[in-house]
Amino acid sequence: MAEITVQDLTKIYQDERIHDQVMAVDHVSFTCNDGEFMVLLGPSGCGKTSTLRMIAGLEEISAGKVFIGKTLVNDLAPADQNVAMAFENYALYPPLTVRENVVFPLKARGMPKVEIQNKLREVVDVLDIGDILDRRPAELSGGQQQRVSLGRCIIRDADVYLMDEPLSHLDSELRLRTRGELKRIHELNKRTVIYVTHDQVEALALADRIAVMDNGVLQQIGAPAQVYEHPINLFVAGFIGEPPMNFINGTISTAEGTHIFSSFDYDLNIQLPESLMVSARGWEKKKLVLGIRPHHTHMVHEKEFAQRSGKVVIYESLGEEGVLEVEVEGCPLTILTEPELRLKPRETVGVSVDWENAILFDEESGYSLNSNGD
């Protein structure tokens, strides 16, 4: 079993600049199932890399436990675990060629030369490094070094693969292709992977489950569709999704059997569907935040079908889609559209919103009204 269990994992650093301790990882607990591809996702400084390094045995654990299978690995050196690692800082051996760096873990384990060559060919094809095998790290670009570091990781027949931003220095085309290859490799061998990234598109594409972190705290863990469609709080809702979710601060009132969400900041009143009120009962008159994703907000060409009108603020055509910001009763909303529209600032357009897909959050706690705040 290569299941990874993390129990109340904590990391405290001594920050000499402020002469105080800093909680980098705050009692994080989760299980990465055997054969699962789990992504730790969050902004820079959220604690995801510290979490991974503690699992890898590269960082001292302040408190908590890490198990691989049933083995407690808190005090085990990385060499004593069957774990393969790829990190953003490459960690290549300068005197060795690319070929020697990639096959180093296999030679250290005494694998026969024929098997080493077979595995090397597989990695060379996946990462497109055949033309640099005889170069040394100092002769490589950052992207090339990162591919070599990743190759040294995936060439191993390990129980667990730990990866920290392994694609961050690749250009967009190579990153997309390598991401697809990582997904394909995982589908074939079903090894346990914990993968750290700040790129939510990368996380949504690769993960079986995503663990979202912020300020050292695990915010939510779930399948990509779950954390995207049912974010537990405002942080997750705003961090995942491109363009980000639209947020409107306001309160709910009832009048003549209808439920009205009234914005605090704009002259915007929205009649909410009954389905949304199931979670909002008892929250009338309290400070709430209404969230709606841009792909549930539409520009309507036939204005007789529009719910409201809006004024164009800015429009960007991004190839396969367009991103439009409009003001509706003064409230800015981001809308996904088709590309190559001819829209001018302050032009009036029709707007329609799928309010049944909106999410209500408690402004004070930040939690979705559908969650219990745990």
C-alpha positions as CSV (number, residue, x, y, z in Angstrom):
1,M,0.0,0.0,0.0
2,A,1.3,3.5,-0.9
3,E,-1.5,5.4,0.8
4,I,-0.2,8.6,2.4
5,T,-1.9,9.7,5.6
6,V,-1.1,13.1,7.1
7,Q,-2.3,13.7,10.7
8,D,-2.3,17.2,12.2
9,L,0.8,18.1,10.3
10,T,2.3,21.4,11.6
11,K,5.3,23.4,10.7
12,I,6.6,26.4,12.8
13,Y,9.4,28.5,11.6
14,Q,11.5,31.0,13.7
15,D,11.4,34.3,11.8
16,E,14.4,36.2,12.9
17,R,13.2,39.4,11.2
18,I,10.3,39.7,13.6
19,H,11.8,37.7,16.4
20,D,8.8,35.5,16.6
21,Q,7.5,32.1,15.3
22,V,5.5,31.7,12.2
23,M,2.9,29.0,11.6
24,A,3.6,27.9,8.1
25,V,1.4,24.7,8.2
26,D,-1.4,24.6,10.7
27,H,-2.6,21.1,11.8
28,V,-3.2,19.8,8.3
29,S,-4.8,16.4,8.0
30,F,-5.7,14.4,4.8
31,T,-5.3,11.0,3.2
32,C,-4.0,10.5,-0.4
33,N,-5.3,7.2,-1.4
34,D,-3.3,4.4,-3.0
35,G,-2.9,5.2,-6.7
36,E,-4.5,8.7,-6.4
37,F,-3.2,11.8,-8.0
38,M,-3.7,14.5,-5.4
39,V,-2.9,18.2,-6.0
40,L,-2.0,20.6,-3.2
41,L,-3.2,24.0,-4.6
42,G,-2.8,27.5,-3.2
43,P,-1.1,30.8,-3.6
44,S,2.6,31.5,-2.9
45,G,3.3,31.1,0.9
46,C,0.2,29.1,1.7
47,G,2.2,26.2,3.1
48,K,1.8,23.7,0.3
49,T,5.5,23.2,-0.4
50,S,6.3,23.0,3.3
51,T,3.7,20.3,3.6
52,L,5.2,18.3,0.7
53,R,8.7,18.7,2.0
54,M,7.7,17.3,5.4
55,I,6.1,14.3,3.7
56,A,9.3,13.8,1.7
57,G,11.4,13.9,4.9
58,L,13.3,17.1,3.7
59,E,11.7,19.3,6.3
60,E,11.6,18.8,10.1
61,I,8.1,18.2,11.3
62,S,7.1,20.5,14.2
63,A,4.1,18.4,15.1
64,G,1.9,15.7,13.6
65,K,2.5,12.4,11.8
66,V,3.0,11.2,8.3
67,F,2.4,7.6,7.3
68,I,3.2,5.9,4.0
69,G,1.1,2.8,4.1
70,K,1.2,1.8,7.8
71,T,4.7,3.0,8.3
72,L,5.3,6.1,10.3
73,V,8.0,8.0,8.3
74,N,8.5,11.1,10.5
75,D,12.0,10.1,11.3
76,L,12.9,8.2,8.1
77,A,15.4,9.7,5.7
78,P,14.3,10.1,2.1
79,A,16.8,7.4,1.1
80,D,15.0,4.9,3.4
81,Q,11.7,5.4,1.6
82,N,10.7,4.3,-1.9
83,V,9.7,7.9,-2.9
84,A,10.6,9.8,-6.1
85,M,10.8,13.6,-6.0
86,A,10.8,16.4,-8.5
87,F,11.2,20.0,-7.2
88,E,11.1,23.4,-8.8
89,N,14.8,24.0,-7.9
90,Y,15.9,21.0,-10.1
91,A,18.6,19.7,-7.6
92,L,20.7,18.2,-10.5
93,Y,24.2,17.0,-10.1
94,P,26.4,19.6,-11.9
95,P,29.3,17.2,-12.9
96,L,26.9,14.7,-14.5
97,T,25.4,14.8,-18.0
98,V,21.7,14.9,-18.5
99,R,21.8,11.1,-19.3
100,E,23.7,10.4,-16.1
101,N,21.4,12.6,-14.0
102,V,18.3,11.0,-15.2
103,V,19.4,7.4,-14.7
104,F,21.2,8.1,-11.4
105,P,18.5,6.6,-9.2
106,L,18.4,3.4,-11.2
107,K,22.2,2.9,-11.2
108,A,22.2,3.6,-7.4
109,R,19.8,0.7,-7.0
110,G,21.9,-1.6,-9.2
111,M,19.4,-2.0,-12.1
112,P,20.8,-3.9,-15.1
113,K,22.0,-1.7,-18.0
114,V,19.5,-3.0,-20.5
115,E,16.6,-2.1,-18.2
116,I,18.1,1.3,-17.5
117,Q,18.4,2.0,-21.3
118,N,14.8,0.9,-21.9
119,K,13.5,3.2,-19.1
120,L,15.7,6.1,-20.3
121,R,14.2,5.8,-23.8
122,E,10.7,6.1,-22.4
123,V,11.5,9.2,-20.4
124,V,13.4,10.8,-23.4
125,D,10.3,10.3,-25.6
126,V,7.9,11.8,-22.9
127,L,10.0,14.9,-22.1
128,D,11.6,15.5,-25.5
129,I,15.2,15.6,-24.1
130,G,16.9,13.4,-26.6
131,D,19.0,16.3,-28.0
132,I,20.5,17.3,-24.7
133,L,21.5,13.9,-23.1
134,D,25.2,14.7,-23.3
135,R,25.0,18.2,-21.9
136,R,25.6,19.2,-18.3
137,P,23.2,21.2,-16.2
138,A,25.1,24.5,-16.6
139,E,24.6,24.3,-20.3
140,L,20.8,24.0,-20.1
141,S,18.0,26.5,-19.9
142,G,15.7,26.6,-16.8
143,G,13.0,24.8,-18.7
144,Q,15.5,22.1,-19.9
145,Q,16.8,21.6,-16.3
146,Q,13.2,21.2,-15.1
147,R,12.5,18.5,-17.6
148,V,15.6,16.7,-16.6
149,S,14.6,16.9,-12.9
150,L,11.1,15.6,-13.8
151,G,12.7,12.8,-15.9
152,R,14.9,11.7,-13.0
153,C,11.7,11.5,-10.9
154,I,9.4,9.6,-13.3
155,I,12.1,7.1,-14.4
156,R,11.9,5.5,-11.0
157,D,9.6,2.7,-10.1
158,A,8.6,4.3,-6.8
159,D,5.6,3.8,-4.5
160,V,5.1,7.5,-4.2
161,Y,5.9,10.5,-6.4
162,L,6.2,13.9,-4.8
163,M,6.3,16.9,-7.2
164,D,6.6,20.6,-6.4
165,E,5.8,22.9,-9.3
166,P,7.6,20.6,-11.8
167,L,6.3,22.4,-14.9
168,S,6.6,26.0,-13.7
169,H,9.6,26.9,-15.9
170,L,8.3,25.3,-19.1
171,D,6.8,27.4,-21.9
172,S,3.0,27.2,-22.4
173,E,3.1,24.7,-25.3
174,L,5.6,22.3,-23.6
175,R,3.8,22.7,-20.2
176,L,0.5,21.6,-21.9
177,R,2.1,18.6,-23.6
178,T,4.0,17.5,-20.5
179,R,0.9,17.9,-18.4
180,G,-0.9,15.5,-20.7
181,E,2.0,13.0,-20.6
182,L,1.9,13.1,-16.8
183,K,-1.8,12.4,-16.8
184,R,-1.3,9.5,-19.3
185,I,1.6,8.0,-17.2
186,H,-0.5,8.1,-14.1
187,E,-3.5,6.4,-15.9
188,L,-1.1,3.6,-16.9
189,N,0.8,3.0,-13.7
190,K,-1.7,4.3,-11.0
191,R,1.0,5.2,-8.6
192,T,0.4,7.6,-5.7
193,V,1.2,11.2,-6.6
194,I,1.1,14.4,-4.5
195,Y,1.7,17.4,-6.8
196,V,2.1,21.0,-5.6
197,T,1.1,23.9,-7.8
198,H,-0.3,27.5,-7.6
199,D,-1.9,27.0,-11.1
200,Q,-5.6,26.2,-10.7
201,V,-5.9,25.2,-14.4
202,E,-3.1,22.7,-13.9
203,A,-4.8,21.4,-10.7
204,L,-8.2,21.0,-12.4
205,A,-6.6,19.2,-15.4
206,L,-4.5,16.7,-13.4
207,A,-6.1,15.9,-10.1
208,D,-8.2,13.1,-8.9
209,R,-8.7,15.3,-5.8
210,I,-7.6,18.8,-5.0
211,A,-6.6,20.0,-1.5
212,V,-6.8,23.8,-1.4
213,M,-4.6,25.6,1.1
214,D,-4.4,29.2,2.3
215,N,-2.3,30.7,5.2
216,G,-1.1,27.2,6.2
217,V,-4.7,25.9,6.6
218,L,-6.4,23.2,4.5
219,Q,-9.5,25.0,3.2
220,Q,-11.2,22.3,1.2
221,I,-10.5,18.9,-0.3
222,G,-12.5,17.2,-3.1
223,A,-12.7,16.3,-6.7
224,P,-12.0,19.1,-9.2
225,A,-15.7,19.5,-10.1
226,Q,-16.7,19.6,-6.4
227,V,-14.3,22.4,-5.4
228,Y,-15.1,24.3,-8.6
229,E,-18.9,24.0,-8.4
230,H,-19.3,23.8,-4.6
231,P,-16.6,25.9,-3.0
232,I,-16.7,25.8,0.7
233,N,-15.8,29.4,1.3
234,L,-15.0,32.7,-0.4
235,F,-11.3,32.0,-0.7
236,V,-11.8,28.7,-2.6
237,A,-14.5,30.3,-4.8
238,G,-12.3,33.2,-5.7
239,F,-9.1,31.3,-6.2
240,I,-10.4,28.5,-8.4
241,G,-11.9,29.6,-11.7
242,E,-10.6,31.7,-14.6
243,P,-11.9,34.4,-14.9
244,P,-12.6,34.6,-11.1
245,M,-16.1,34.4,-9.7
246,N,-18.2,37.5,-9.5
247,F,-19.0,38.6,-5.9
248,I,-21.8,41.0,-4.8
249,N,-22.2,42.0,-1.2
250,G,-25.8,42.5,0.1
251,T,-28.7,41.1,2.1
252,I,-31.9,39.1,1.5
253,S,-35.4,40.2,2.2
254,T,-38.8,38.8,1.3
255,A,-41.7,40.6,-0.3
256,E,-45.0,39.2,-1.6
257,G,-43.6,35.7,-1.6
258,T,-40.4,36.5,-3.5
259,H,-36.8,36.6,-2.2
260,I,-34.8,39.7,-3.1
261,F,-31.1,40.0,-2.8
262,S,-30.2,43.7,-2.5
263,S,-26.6,44.9,-3.1
264,F,-25.1,47.2,-0.4
265,D,-22.8,49.0,-2.9
266,Y,-25.0,49.3,-6.0
267,D,-28.6,50.0,-7.0
268,L,-29.0,46.3,-7.8
269,N,-31.9,44.1,-6.7
270,I,-32.1,40.5,-7.7
271,Q,-35.0,38.2,-7.4
272,L,-33.6,34.8,-6.4
273,P,-34.9,31.4,-7.4
274,E,-36.6,29.3,-4.7
275,S,-33.8,26.7,-5.1
276,L,-31.3,29.2,-3.8
277,M,-33.4,30.0,-0.8
278,V,-33.2,26.5,0.6
279,S,-29.8,27.2,2.0
280,A,-30.6,30.8,2.9
281,R,-33.6,30.4,5.1
282,G,-32.9,32.0,8.5
283,W,-30.3,34.3,6.9
284,E,-32.6,37.2,6.0
285,K,-31.3,40.6,6.8
286,K,-27.8,39.2,7.5
287,K,-24.7,40.4,5.6
288,L,-24.1,37.9,2.7
289,V,-22.1,37.6,-0.5
290,L,-23.6,36.4,-3.7
291,G,-21.2,34.6,-6.0
292,I,-21.8,33.8,-9.7
293,R,-19.3,32.4,-12.1
294,P,-18.7,34.3,-15.4
295,H,-19.8,31.3,-17.5
296,H,-23.2,31.5,-15.8
297,T,-23.4,35.2,-16.9
298,H,-24.3,35.9,-20.5
299,M,-24.4,38.7,-23.0
300,V,-27.7,38.5,-24.9
301,H,-27.8,39.7,-28.5
302,E,-31.6,39.6,-28.7
303,K,-32.4,42.3,-26.1
304,E,-36.0,41.2,-25.6
305,F,-34.6,38.0,-24.0
306,A,-32.2,39.9,-21.7
307,Q,-33.0,40.2,-18.0
308,R,-31.2,43.5,-17.7
309,S,-29.0,45.9,-19.6
310,G,-25.4,46.7,-18.9
311,K,-22.7,49.1,-19.9
312,V,-19.5,47.8,-21.5
313,V,-16.4,48.5,-19.4
314,I,-13.8,46.5,-21.3
315,Y,-13.8,43.6,-23.7
316,E,-10.9,41.2,-24.4
317,S,-10.9,38.6,-27.2
318,L,-8.8,35.6,-26.1
319,G,-8.9,33.4,-29.2
320,E,-11.5,30.7,-28.3
321,E,-13.5,33.0,-26.0
322,G,-14.0,36.6,-25.0
323,V,-14.0,38.2,-21.6
324,L,-16.4,41.1,-21.1
325,E,-16.8,43.3,-18.1
326,V,-20.1,45.2,-17.8
327,E,-21.7,47.4,-15.3
328,V,-25.3,46.4,-14.4
329,E,-26.8,49.2,-12.2
330,G,-23.3,50.2,-11.5
331,C,-22.2,46.7,-10.4
332,P,-19.3,45.2,-12.3
333,L,-19.9,41.7,-13.7
334,T,-17.5,39.5,-15.7
335,I,-19.0,37.6,-18.6
336,L,-17.6,34.9,-20.9
337,T,-18.6,35.4,-24.5
338,E,-17.7,34.3,-27.9
339,P,-14.5,35.8,-29.4
340,E,-14.1,38.7,-31.8
341,L,-17.1,40.8,-30.8
342,R,-17.1,44.5,-31.8
343,L,-17.9,46.2,-28.5
344,K,-17.1,49.7,-27.5
345,P,-16.7,51.1,-23.9
346,R,-20.1,52.4,-22.5
347,E,-22.0,50.5,-25.2
348,T,-25.3,49.1,-23.9
349,V,-25.7,45.3,-24.1
350,G,-28.3,42.8,-22.8
351,V,-27.3,40.7,-19.8
352,S,-28.8,37.4,-18.6
353,V,-27.7,35.5,-15.5
354,D,-28.3,31.9,-14.4
355,W,-29.1,32.8,-10.8
356,E,-30.0,29.2,-9.9
357,N,-26.2,28.5,-10.2
358,A,-25.3,31.3,-7.8
359,I,-23.8,30.6,-4.3
360,L,-24.5,32.5,-1.1
361,F,-21.7,33.1,1.5
362,D,-21.8,34.4,5.0
363,E,-19.8,37.7,4.8
364,E,-18.5,37.4,8.3
365,S,-17.1,33.8,8.3
366,G,-16.7,33.6,4.5
367,Y,-18.3,30.1,4.4
368,S,-20.9,29.0,1.9
369,L,-24.4,28.7,3.5
370,N,-24.4,25.1,2.2
371,S,-21.3,24.3,4.4
372,N,-21.0,23.9,8.1
373,G,-17.7,25.8,8.3
374,D,-15.7,22.7,9.1
